């Protein structure tokens, strides 16, 4: 705006400086408010799949297993896909499990794959439908740690995601959202 109309005198300089300062403040505010959101809402896309917010709960000291969750896997495509398995350097093995509600909480059943129908989101949460169970942990899962998990899909191929270890906002027996 300052370069397009160049009135004579000091008023022009003051207006341009004021506009530049306002623009700089706007950009700084935008960065201040969006950077924390990027740090919290992590995820990755692989083809038509959106793998949203991988996280794990801290494991108990000496525990040999841990759980990995995802806010969800959204299949935005027209073709169904399947999660066939997963692996991580953090554990000897990863098992796909379905969470089944019962009177006293949730029980788990191992599954060979997790179906990802077209145009749907499947939840892999501590309060959701599925989870990834890490067997024979190499070290405990501690709050604030991060580690990689590779997810293997039938059509989308493999995708490595970074899992953040954090305490879930609700207990595993609760059906509230994380």
Secondary structure, DSSP 8 states (H G I E B T S, - for coil): -TTT---SSHHHHHHHHHHHHHHHHHHHHHHHHHHHHHHHS-EEEETTEEEEEEEE----TT-SEEEEEEEEEEE-SSS-EEEEEEE-TTEEEEEEEEEEEETTEEEEEE-S-EEE-TTEEEEESTTSSEEEEEEEESS---TT-EEEEEEEETTTEEEEEEEEE---SS-TT--S--
